Amino acid sequence: MENLVYLPVLMALGGLAYMAYLWGWVSKQDAGTGKMQEISTAIAEGALSFLNAEYRVLSYFCRSCGGSFSGSNHFYRIRQFKYVDFRSVYYRGGFLGYCG
């Protein structure tokens, strides 16, 4: 039973090795005709624009959560004489999600 701790790590490493194998196989394949490459470029551009819109919405959500969670008393005592401003964490998370 004590060795079961290593099982998830081994499975994760096996999955990463299989992913590397598949990535190499896909990279060696032919890119296709010009029309296929044009379609794949359009799909990639559309996916990136969708992700940009999603991160923008997520940043607004994180900002609103940060404002509502922090309220007027936004300093929380973590340890003696150490305070963390959680509002700044939410704002930075929203900003980085938008930039992502």
N, C-alpha and C positions, 0 to 999 in steps of 0.2 A: 504493500500500500504506500510505502514511503517513496517508491520510485515513480508513482503516478504523477508526482509533481513535475517530472521532466517530460511527460507525454505531450502537453500542449506546446512546449518549446520545440520538441522534435517535429510535431505536426506543422508548426509555423515555419520552421526551417525547410521542411519538405515542400510545403506550399510555395515558398519563395524560390526554391530550386526549380520546381515545375513551371512557375511563372517565367523564370529566366529562360528556360528551354523553349517555351511557347513564344516568348518575345523574339528570340533568335530565329525561330522558324518563320514567324510572320514577317520579320524584317527581310528575310531572304526571298520572299515571294515577289512576283512581278507586280508592279504598281497598277497595271491595267492600261486600257486605251486612254486616249486624251479625254474622251467624254466621261469615263469613269473617274479620272483624276479631277475633272472639273466638278463633278457631283460631290466627290468626297471633300473638296475644298469648300463648297457651299455648305455642306453639312457641318464641317468643323467651325466655320464662321457663325452659323446659326446657333450651334451649341455654346460657343463662347459668349455670344450676345445674351442668350438665355441665362447663363451663369452670372453674367454681370448684373442683369436685372434681379435675379434672386438674391445676390449679395447686397444690392441696394435696399431691397425690402427687409432683409435680415438686419442690416445696420439700423434702420428705423426702429425695428422691433427691439433690438438691444438697447438703443438709446431710451426708448420709452420704459423698458424694464428697469434700466439703471435709474431713471428718474423716479419711478414709482417705488422701487425697493429702498432707495436711499432716504427719501423723504427729507425732513429737516435734520434728523439726527443721523448723519451718514458716516460717522466715525465709530468703528467698533473696536473694542479693546481686545487685541489678540494675546499679547503678553504684557507684562508690566512695562509701562512707558513706551509701548509700541502700538501704534494705531495704523490702520489701513483704511484708505478711502475707497470703498467699493464702487462708488460712482465712477471714479476714473477708470476702473477696470472695465466696467460696462461700456464706457465711451470708447476706450481704446479697442475693445473687442469688436464693437460695431464698425469703427473706422477701418480696422484691418480686414474685417469681413467684406467691406465695400471695396477695398483696394485689391483683395484677393484675386 
